[in-house]
Amino acid sequence: MRHFILFSRTGWTRGNFIDPKKAGRLDIVIHCLQAALSLSGRIRKDVVFHAILGGPPRPPVHLEFVGSKLKDFRSDEKELTKLLRKVLNVKKISERIEVVDGVFVEKKSLQKVVVELFNKGVGIFVLREDGISMRKIKLEERDKCFVLGDFIGLPKKDENFILRYAKNVVSVGPLPYFASHTIVVVNNELDNLEYGIT
Ligand SMILES: C[S@@+](CC[C@H](N)C(=O)[O-])C[C@H]1O[C@@H](n2cnc3c(N)ncnc32)[C@H](O)[C@@H]1O
């Protein structure tokens, strides 16, 4: 299983927005969601996409989209905006709730989500432009999790915490990509590895 965690420090935690870009850059969450879960004409069933939202009014909110459980998932921006609104409009989020098939919401921090995955044996990797090339590291675990920052990057405090659990800081190239483009590259690298293409 592949996990991606996007930390959006400003993403709104209620669905009362019109333009996701003006809702603490929720547009980045939408682009990452598309990049993580969509193939041409089908869903990646081996991917779980997580977004941790740190914006108002009730942070931190953990959204989880489980590829193997999604039904009627439409990956165009308009539909994803509607889905995000619906998920964020859930009144009580203290407990984990499945809002629609395969889409979960709960109140949980980035650090807690990372530790829970680590405790399940998932290999944690931080994505950063100045990390070790992804092509140079061993990705032998079956389950892997890649943690990304948003337009600002990961907060230092959280990054330092995650690095206590992470195997490596990895890079997909020497240039700064959009978070969503980084996810596309990681998915492509893992596809090639799994299909024995080097
Ligand atoms: C738009 S970038 C953030 C740029 C931000 N100014 C910073 O200093 O982190 C969003 C995220 O994409 C990931 N990213 C961007 N380029 C990357 C690269 N070449 N290799 C690995 N991760 C990358 C990182 O996780 C980064 O936090």
Ligand as a Chemical Component Dictionary entry (heavy atoms), coordinates in Angstrom:
data_LIG
# 
_chem_comp.id                   LIG 
_chem_comp.type                 NON-POLYMER 
_chem_comp.pdbx_formal_charge   0 
_chem_comp.three_letter_code    LIG 
# 
loop_
_chem_comp_atom.comp_id 
_chem_comp_atom.atom_id 
_chem_comp_atom.alt_atom_id 
_chem_comp_atom.type_symbol 
_chem_comp_atom.charge 
_chem_comp_atom.model_Cartn_x 
_chem_comp_atom.model_Cartn_y 
_chem_comp_atom.model_Cartn_z 
_chem_comp_atom.pdbx_ordinal 
LIG C1  C1  C 0  5.604  23.557 -3.349 1  
LIG S1  S1  S 1  6.593  22.533 -2.374 2  
LIG C2  C2  C 0  6.921  23.545 -0.982 3  
LIG C3  C3  C 0  7.921  24.533 -1.226 4  
LIG C4  C4  C 0  8.270  25.264 0.050  5  
LIG N1  N1  N 0  8.690  26.583 -0.357 6  
LIG C5  C5  C 0  9.341  24.563 0.845  7  
LIG O1  O1  O 0  10.352 25.202 1.133  8  
LIG O2  O2  O -1 9.170  23.391 1.219  9  
LIG C6  C6  C 0  5.477  21.427 -1.629 10 
LIG C7  C7  C 0  6.070  20.137 -1.165 11 
LIG O3  O3  O 0  6.382  19.325 -2.291 12 
LIG C8  C8  C 0  7.460  18.466 -1.971 13 
LIG N2  N2  N 0  8.490  18.653 -2.993 14 
LIG C9  C9  C 0  8.599  19.670 -3.906 15 
LIG N3  N3  N 0  9.645  19.460 -4.720 16 
LIG C10 C10 C 0  10.211 18.286 -4.345 17 
LIG C11 C11 C 0  11.336 17.527 -4.810 18 
LIG N4  N4  N 0  12.083 17.930 -5.821 19 
LIG N5  N5  N 0  11.592 16.351 -4.175 20 
LIG C12 C12 C 0  10.841 15.935 -3.127 21 
LIG N6  N6  N 0  9.785  16.614 -2.651 22 
LIG C13 C13 C 0  9.469  17.770 -3.242 23 
LIG C14 C14 C 0  7.931  18.797 -0.555 24 
LIG O4  O4  O 0  7.344  17.898 0.341  25 
LIG C15 C15 C 0  7.383  20.211 -0.373 26 
LIG O5  O5  O 0  7.145  20.504 0.983  27 
# 
loop_
_chem_comp_bond.comp_id 
_chem_comp_bond.atom_id_1 
_chem_comp_bond.atom_id_2 
_chem_comp_bond.value_order 
_chem_comp_bond.pdbx_ordinal 
LIG C1  S1  SING 1  
LIG S1  C2  SING 2  
LIG S1  C6  SING 3  
LIG C2  C3  SING 4  
LIG C3  C4  SING 5  
LIG C4  N1  SING 6  
LIG C4  C5  SING 7  
LIG C5  O1  DOUB 8  
LIG C5  O2  SING 9  
LIG C6  C7  SING 10 
LIG C7  O3  SING 11 
LIG C7  C15 SING 12 
LIG O3  C8  SING 13 
LIG C8  N2  SING 14 
LIG C8  C14 SING 15 
LIG N2  C9  SING 16 
LIG N2  C13 SING 17 
LIG C9  N3  DOUB 18 
LIG N3  C10 SING 19 
LIG C10 C11 SING 20 
LIG C10 C13 DOUB 21 
LIG C11 N4  SING 22 
LIG C11 N5  DOUB 23 
LIG N5  C12 SING 24 
LIG C12 N6  DOUB 25 
LIG N6  C13 SING 26 
LIG C14 O4  SING 27 
LIG C14 C15 SING 28 
LIG C15 O5  SING 29 
# 
